[in-house]
Amino acid sequence: RENFINLCNPHLEKMKEDILYHFALGTGTHDFPTLFGDVKFVCVGGSPSRMKAFIAYIAEELGLGSPGCDYPNICAGTDRYAMYKVGPVLSVSHGMGIPSISIMLHELIKLLYHAKCSDITIIRIGTSGGIGLEPGSVVITRQSVDATFKPQLEQVVLGKTVIRSTDLDEQLAKELMQCSKEIGQFNTVIGNTMCTLDFYEGQGRLDGAICLYDEEEKLQYLKNAYDSGVRNIEMESSVFAAMCNLSGVKAAVVCVTLLNRLEGDQISSSHDILMEYQQRPQKLVGYFIKKSLGKV
C-alpha cells in the first residue's frame, strides 16, 4: 500500500490557495503534482551551495545528468531557502538551527502533500561535532535527544508545553548502516544525536563570547552525554524527527563529525580535509538512493 503524507492540519482543506511563502511557491500559481509528483527521496541540509552540490552529485550517480550541468533553483523567487530537483530526488537547504529548519519543513511537508507524493524518504545530511569519535566519522542517528539527553522535542504551542517524540526510523538507519559497510570507505556508527539551541554555550564550548563554566565542567558534561549514548551534536535533528514522525514520513539523519569535542572546541583541519569529510554523508545517501532504485 502506498504511504501518503499525513497532514496534521484540518484547516488547510478550507483554504482556496496555499502559499508556501518561504519557497516562493503556491498551489494557485504552480502545478505541484506535475512539478513534484514523482519525488521519492528528499535530502535536506544547511547551506544552499551544499544542496546544489548534492543534486549535481546524485544526478551523475543516477545517470540523469552530465558534468558541468547546471540545475536551476526552484525557489529562486526567495533568498530564504534553495531547492533543486533531478528525477525522483529533491534537494532542499534548511538554514541553521531549529527555527529555520522548522519553517522549511512545514512548507516542504505541505508541498509533498499537495503534490500527492507517496512512499517518501527524507534524509538530513550535514556536519556535526563528534563525541568520542575520530573526526570524519559518520553518525546515523538513532534518536535525537535534547541537552538533558531526553529523546524529545519540547515546544510551546498556545502557551502550553507540548512534548513530541524524536525517534527516527530504525529500519532505515539499519539500511543506511549496511550501505556504509558496502561502501567501506569511512567509519560509520549508529548513535544518539544531541540537538542544541545554539553552537556555543548550549554545546559546552569554551570559546564563545560568554562562558561561565570551566573546562572540567565542560568535559564532565560531554562524558555524561557519551555515557548516555550520544555520539554527535548538531542543531536541527529534534524538530526534524518530530515533524517527520507526525507526518508519517520515513526519516534519517546522517552527519559527519568534523572534530572530537573531547579533544577541543575549534575546527582546525585543513579546508581540503573538511571538504572530503563533508562529502561522506553525500556519498552514503547517494549510494542508498542508487541501491533503492536498483542501480547498484
Salt bridges, closest charged atoms under 4 A:
ASP18 OD1 - LYS110 NZ 2.95
ASP18 OD2 - HIS114 NE2 2.83
ASP38 OD1 - LYS85 NZ 3.04
GLU61 OE1 - LYS290 NZ 3.24
ASP70 OD1 - LYS52 NZ 3.10
GLU107 OE2 - HIS22 ND1 2.65
GLU170 OE2 - LYS174 NZ 3.57
GLU182 OE2 - LYS291 NZ 2.75
GLU234 OE2 - ARG124 NE 3.06
GLU236 OE1 - ARG124 NH2 3.04
ASP265 OD1 - LYS218 NZ 2.77
ASP265 OD1 - ARG261 NH2 2.93
GLU276 OE1 - ARG280 NH2 2.85
